[in-house]
Amino acid sequence: MGETTIYGPAYSTYSRTVRLVLEEKGAPYKMVEVDILKGDGQSPAHLARHPYGKVPTVELDGFSLYETGAIERYLDDAVPGPKLIPTDPKQRARMNQIMGLVDSYGYVPIVHGVAVNRLVKPILGQKPDEAEIAKALPEAEKVLAEIENLMGQNPFLAGPQLSLADLHLAPALAYFSMTPEGEAMLKKFPRLSEWWSKMKDRPSMAKTAPKL
Ligand SMILES: N[C@@H](CCC(=O)N[C@@H](CS)C(=O)NCC(=O)O)C(=O)O
């Protein structure tokens, strides 16, 4: 088994999820920068890897793959190290459900609606779109409430052990918690806050922390 190549920028939440999987497994990888903010996602070289111009994509032993959930599951199957997919059918279903919630209902309001407006636009010299933030906040709240509900009393999102669900949500929550609105909202969710306070201190999170 060789080294995984991840195509994507360190600041991308989904690229960070893939890095987290490999960090938690203790597996080697290298990053090839594809700066989506500069339009590199639409370059011919990247479109050949990902027809929709998104990040991340990975390559391992001559096998190319895109779509973060598929990448995570493949790496868990193919790369040695601690298993991140529960064997218990119910926990596995919860993991898949929460990953789906993040993709379908969480990513856009949490990352685009709040984090990009509050954190990225000011760096780019742009004004945050307050109407977009106001629209995103109740959507973000709904998905976080649902994830807290689904995690129940478990220390991790899908059960007693770390799974892909935790690594799928953590990068988005990292940005969200850096915004005043996100920080305030997290306080409404005590079990999710408890999870986040431990999650953010994992060595894998420190090693993948983006420099904004
Ligand atoms: N469905 C894709 C979504 C990936 C995605 O949205 N990535 C973002 C960065 S975190 C991206 O490439 N954004 C650039 C764009 O949408 O043009 C996946 O699961 O990998």
The ligand as a Tripos MOL2 file, in Angstrom:
@<TRIPOS>MOLECULE
LIG
   20    19     1     0     0
SMALL
NO_CHARGES

@<TRIPOS>ATOM
      1 N1        -20.0790   16.2010   -3.0960 N.3       1 LIG1
      2 C1        -18.7200   16.6330   -2.9680 C.3       1 LIG1
      3 C2        -18.6910   18.0440   -2.4550 C.3       1 LIG1
      4 C3        -17.2790   18.5990   -2.3720 C.3       1 LIG1
      5 C4        -17.2850   20.1100   -2.1910 C.2       1 LIG1
      6 O1        -18.3320   20.7660   -2.2180 O.2       1 LIG1
      7 N2        -16.0870   20.6460   -1.9950 N.am      1 LIG1
      8 C5        -15.9530   22.0760   -1.9260 C.3       1 LIG1
      9 C6        -14.8040   22.4570   -0.9830 C.3       1 LIG1
     10 S1        -15.0200   21.8920    0.6880 S.3       1 LIG1
     11 C7        -15.5830   22.5990   -3.2970 C.2       1 LIG1
     12 O2        -14.9430   21.9270   -4.0700 O.2       1 LIG1
     13 N3        -16.0090   23.8250   -3.6030 N.am      1 LIG1
     14 C8        -15.6560   24.4740   -4.8310 C.3       1 LIG1
     15 C9        -16.8160   24.6230   -5.7500 C.2       1 LIG1
     16 O3        -17.9450   24.2890   -5.3880 O.co2     1 LIG1
     17 O4        -16.5750   25.0780   -6.8630 O.co2     1 LIG1
     18 C10       -17.9540   15.6840   -2.0420 C.2       1 LIG1
     19 O5        -18.5790   15.0250   -1.2160 O.co2     1 LIG1
     20 O6        -16.7380   15.5750   -2.1730 O.co2     1 LIG1
@<TRIPOS>BOND
     1     1     2 1
     2     2     3 1
     3     2    18 1
     4     3     4 1
     5     4     5 1
     6     5     6 2
     7     5     7 1
     8     7     8 1
     9     8     9 1
    10     8    11 1
    11     9    10 1
    12    11    12 2
    13    11    13 1
    14    13    14 1
    15    14    15 1
    16    15    16 2
    17    15    17 1
    18    18    19 2
    19    18    20 1
@<TRIPOS>SUBSTRUCTURE
     1 LIG1         1 GROUP 0 **** ****
